[in-house]
Amino acid sequence: MDVAESRYRNYQVSAQTREQLGRVAVFMGGDSAEREVSLKSGAAVTRGLQDAGVDAFSIDVTGCLLKTVENPDFDRVFIALHGRGGEDGTLQAILSQAGIPYTGSEMLASALAMDKLRTKFVFAGCGLPTPAFRAMNSVDEVGTIVADLRFPLSVKPSREGSSIGVRKVRNRDELVAAYRDAATHDPLVLVEEWIEGPEYTVSILGEKALPVIGLSTDHDFYDYDAKYLADDTRYRVPCGLDEWQETLIQNLAVEAFRVVGCRTWGRVDIMEDDEGRFWLLEVNTVPGMTDHSLVPMSAQAAGIGMPELVTRILLDTLPTGEDDHA
């Protein structure tokens, strides 16, 4: 075991911090299309917190979310639920009403970031660069969309994550088929111009950007398989950009995070076009934390192991000034 790995595993909270945090429930699983990923994220988060000395345990949350706050045997919640129910503001509203501290963004920011279409309206309204887009509500709108946007296009359910239901289309017939597929996941469908070029992701911790990761895959894009199943997806840390370019997209990501109203941690996805311009795609408020996930990878590049990473996220649930860092 090398020195860095030893440091990651030996990260420990103080006895005072452990007492302040109390018993921590890691909410994972859920009923969304991202259930399997969430189970893996939750297991990794629980393991990291326990390795840091936090009194943490996991709960597979299914069914009525209101039941999670009935006679709770925990003091705070680390949310590792991806997708609807856990990432869209629903759980955040319930926990807030119950007075139970929880990790990550609050209800409004969570709901907004989960809705890719409305997030893009915010980006556009704030003058932040994002690909041209339209909402698609039926196949009858194909003509209008084709007139407004240029192929190739990206078609995605507005309120799903992990690239579920996302397709690249090159003509009208593919657009119709992709819309019908996306609409099975969410009646609100986002269509945006496809940016051909390198993809980057910027993890945010404590509202500051971690090292940028460059992504490449033999798939059409960084889809569900590339994210969670494939072994040939390539991650670049350092990302390959010049220092000033990396700083540029880190600042862009932090600004996107800020205008959506997010807090504590998250991830922002960005594309670079063939002219070297950067374009915001979306903000993730409960990113994956699996062994294929990007936030732990970026944190490790900054010298932050999993126990420290998840503990730092959790510490933000304490009132300001009460945490005693390890």
Buried (B, 14 or more C-beta within 10 A) or exposed (E): EEEEEEBBBEBBBEEEBBEBBEEBBBBBBBBBBBBEBBBBBBBBBBBBBBBBBBBBBBBBBEEEBEEBBEEBEBBBBBBBBBBBBBBBBBBBBBBBEBEBBBBBBBBEBBBBBBBBBBBBBBBBEEEBBBBBBBBBEEBEBBEEBBEEBEBBBBBBBBBBBBBBBBBBBEEBEBBBBBBEBBBEBBEBBBBBBBBEBBBBBBBBBEBEBBBBBBBBBEBEBBBBEBBBEBEEBEBBBEBEBEEEBBEBBBEBBBBBBBBBBBBBBBBBBBBBBEEEEBBBBBBBBBBBBBEBBBBBBBBBBBEBBBBBBBBBBBBBBBEEEEBBEB
